[in-house]
Amino acid sequence: MSIVPPIAMSDPPAILGGPPAFPEGLQFLRPSVPPKERVLRDVETILSSGNLTNGPFVRRLEERAAEYLGVRHCVAVSSCTAGLMLVIRAAGLSGDALLPSFTFAATAHAAAWNQLRPVFADVDPKTLTLSPDASARTMGVRTSLILATHTFGTPCAVEELSALAGNSGIKLVFDAAHAFGSRHAGAPVGGFGDAEVFSLSPTKVLVASEGGIIATNDDLLAGRCRIGRDYANPGDYDCLFVGLNARMSEIHAAIAQASLEGLEQRIEHRNELAGLYIRALANVPGISFPLVPPGRRGYRDQALLRATRPLHAGLSVTIRQERELVRYRGGGRSRPHFASVELDGQRGTTESGPGHRADSAISCLREALSSRPESH
């Protein structure tokens, strides 16, 4: 039985003043939660030990993550944002930070928190990642950092950005929030640039409930980040610089370790779901998908649809605000709408949780797209 209320196709979406489809709210996501028996066993061990933070579960997570990513150091922190803040602080940078024009706000927050001025460069319209050519045109004498984002898990043009940073004598850090498990030229994302920082929040393929991981091959940077996550206290309370309380708890580390099991299968499953959408909607006029270039492997944290011409309001009766990003262009403005498809109580998204019905979702989406008017 459908849980979608009867709404006329002529009604505008709720965001534009129409009746809400779900007045009581709708679950926004279904995280890939590890087996509760495993997690509860580890939580019992942690509680019995009395060691709730900076303990063996955090250290073991760091070791396993470093082994998976092929880097010398991983530093577990409370969030990806805190990790980015610490990396920039530990590097002692000032001046301008070059950022992609399309990224999450936290990327810029990390730079601004460190008193760096965010300067934005265009992204590649095909991959939505930072354009090396635009970066070269935008850089100035004040630029001390390129802070690039692996958008939706798609690896950046790391060779070009690395060459640009190296030739200019500046730091290169990647906001890899979506990219744990992504690969570039056969190598795991994690070892590129001076550091890469991952998110372990519920929408990601590796989940700690909340948390982040700093990955780097720089011994000095890793050491300063480890100290920085604990107020920059080296052990004698004579703090070396202004740090943070950015420690990861033992319980979050236990969840993340359990989530490492089956990681490759979840990545494969998400890419399979994204592939279904891409193939089924390939010939629908006005819709395109970001490119994952050959030699790069992302995981589709979100199956991203881009509208290349205006979409009529009736589309959002079928497409529910949730996971996939639709660019809706109208009135001279561009704004993001997150959406997934609802049909007979089943939602079509790139989530790898139970009950996914991509086939029904795609059929519903294609019908809505094909029935839209040519102009309005």
MIROTI-611502 format. One record per residue (C-alpha): residue in three letters; x, y, z. Coordinates in steps of 0.02 Angstrom, whole numbers, plus 50000, padded with zeros to 5 digits. Layout:
! residues N
ALAXYZ...
//
This chain:
! residues 376
MET500005000050000SER500695016949951ILE501185029150088VAL501205043549963PRO499715055249995PRO498615059449845ILE499335075649774ALA498805082749608MET500175083749477SER499705102149458ASP500125106049639PRO501785114649669PRO503035105849782ALA502985109849967ILE504585120149953LEU503635132049837GLY502065132949946GLY501135117149897PRO500425104150017PRO501775093650102ALA501815075650045PHE502345069650217PRO501715081750353GLU502405070550490GLY504105069450408LEU505015055750312GLN506585046350360PHE507995055350270LEU509225041050252ARG509575022950294PRO511365021350355SER512325005250329VAL512364999850510PRO513554985650559PRO512864970150648LYS512254975450819GLU512864959450902ARG514664963650854VAL514494981750909LEU513634977651074ARG514994965151117ASP516324978351089VAL515334991451186GLU515224979551333THR517114977251327ILE517374996151321LEU516204999751466SER516974986051571SER518714993051540GLY518255010651594ASN519295017351450LEU518065027551347THR519235037851238ASN521015037351169GLY521075018751197PRO521445002551104PHE519915003050990VAL520435020150922ARG522225014350896ARG521664998350810LEU520505008150694GLU521945019450648GLU523045004450609ARG521724995750504ALA521275011650409ALA523115015250373GLU523344997550308TYR521814998850196LEU522305015950128GLY524145011750109VAL524765026750209ARG525975028450354HIS524775037450470CYS522935038450509VAL522305049650648ALA520525046550709VAL519555062450752SER517795067450801SER517285073050625CYS517945076650452THR517725095250483ALA518775094450641GLY520075084450544LEU520195097750408MET520335111350539LEU521735101950626VAL522715098350467ILE522715116750418ARG523145122150595ALA524535109150609ALA525275115050444GLY525395132850510LEU524655141050356SER524085158850324GLY523485169050176ASP522245161950051ALA521515144450031LEU520965139549856LEU519335129749861PRO518135122349732SER516595132849694PHE515505117449722THR515795109249891PHE515015107550063ALA515115122650179ALA516265113650300THR517685114250174ALA517685133150182HIS517345133150369ALA518965123750401ALA519955137050307ALA519045151850384TRP519225144650560ASN521105145250533GLN521005163550476LEU521335158950294ARG520315168150163PRO519305156050055VAL519555159549869PHE518465149449752ALA518945142049583ASP517775133749458VAL517485115149452ASP517585103849301PRO515775103349236LYS515945084949193THR516625078349359LEU516105092549476THR517855091849553LEU519075106349564SER519755111349393PRO521665112249387ASP521585125149247ALA520385136149344SER521475134049498ALA523015140049404ARG522065155349342THR521385159349515MET522935157049621GLY523865172349683VAL525385177049786ARG524385174849947THR523865156949907SER524615144750033LEU523415130050014ILE522385120749884LEU520945112349974ALA520105101249844THR518565090149867HIS518295072549799THR516505077249758PHE515265063249795GLY516745051249804THR517415054949630PRO519305057249643CYS520005074049590ALA521305076349453VAL522635072749583GLU524155072749469GLU523765089849396LEU523335097449565SER524895089649643ALA525995096949506LEU525165113949526ALA525425113949714GLY527195107149701ASN527735119849571SER527005133849675GLY527735127949840ILE526055126949928LYS525115113550024LEU523815101949947VAL522465094550058PHE520965084450000ASP519245085050080ALA518915066450057ALA517305066150159HIS516415055150032ALA517915045649968PHE518395031550086GLY518565016849967SER518785027549811ARG520295024149699HIS521335033849575ALA522465024849450GLY522315009149557ALA522865017649717PRO521675020849863VAL521185038749893GLY522065043450056GLY523885045050007PHE523765059949890GLY524325077549930ASP524955082250103ALA523425074750188GLU521685068350152VAL520245068850276PHE518775056650276SER517055057450355LEU516285042750450SER514565050550473PRO512965040350443THR512785044150257LYS514505037350215VAL515015019850162LEU516125018150317VAL515115022950471ALA515645027050649SER513995035950689GLU515065051650694GLY516915053350662GLY518315056750540ILE520025050350489ILE521555060550439ALA522685050850320THR524455056750281ASN526225050950243ASP526955066250330ASP527675060950499LEU527755078450570LEU526005083150513ALA525285067050586GLY526135070250753ARG525465087950764CYS523705081950720ARG523775068750857ILE524265081950983GLY523065094650909ARG521535083550932ASP521865084251121TYR522045103151142ALA523825102351072ASN524325095451242PRO525945085251225GLY525635077351396ASP526225090851516TYR524775103051485ASP525995115451408CYS524995116651246LEU526045118751089PHE524715128250991VAL522845131750995GLY522085114550972LEU520385106350987ASN519465093051083ALA519285082350927ARG519545065151001MET518585050150937SER517765039751073GLU518095021251093ILE516275017151054HIS516325026750890ALA517945017850846ALA517135001050883ILE515695004950766ALA516915010250631GLN517934994250649ALA516364983750630SER515884994350479LEU517534990050394GLU516864972350373GLY515964971250207LEU516594988150149GLU517034982549972GLN515344974149951ARG514444990050002ILE515475000349880GLU515074988149741HIS513234988149785ARG513115007149785ASN513965008149617GLU512794994849548LEU511285005049605ALA511995020949529GLY512335011349368LEU510505006349359TYR509965024349365ILE511275029849239ARG510815016449112ALA508945018349133LEU508955037349119ALA510345038948990ASN509145043648849VAL508005055248947PRO508195072748874GLY508845086048992ILE509655074249118SER511495070249137PHE512635062349266PRO514355067549329LEU515785058249249VAL516935046449344PRO518435046749226PRO519305030649173GLY520585024949300ARG519595032149445ARG518385022849558GLY517155032249664TYR515715025649765ARG514065033949731ASP513695042049898GLN512315050249798ALA511665045849626LEU511745063249554LEU510555069549421ARG510845086149335ALA509455095049243THR510105103449087ARG508455112249058PRO507045118049174LEU505995104849260HIS504155107849290ALA503445108249466GLY502475092049444LEU504115082449441SER504325085049627VAL502675076349662THR503555060249612ILE505305064949666ARG505415066549854GLN506705077449938GLU508055065949998ARG509655059649921GLU509985063149737LEU510465080749687VAL509445088949551ARG509965105849485TYR508365115749458ARG508655131249352GLY507295144349348GLY507105163049364GLY508945165749332ARG509455156249488SER510165138849519ARG509765129549677PRO509975111549736HIS508545099749768PHE508915083149851ALA507715069949792SER507345051549783VAL505935042049706GLU504465035049803LEU503325021649732ASP502135010649833GLY503105014049991GLN504785009549915ARG506115022749892GLY507415022149756THR509065029349814THR510885024149814GLU510725018649996SER511295000850022GLY510074997150162PRO508674984350156GLY507154986450048HIS507944995649904ARG506884994849746ALA507885003549611ASP506854995949471SER505215003349533ALA506055019749574ILE506805021349401SER505155017649315CYS504285030749420LEU505645043649385ARG505675040349198GLU503785042349188ALA503855058949280LEU505275065549173SER504535060049008SER502855068049048ARG503515085249090PRO503075099548974GLU504385106748857SER504165124348925HIS503235133549061
//
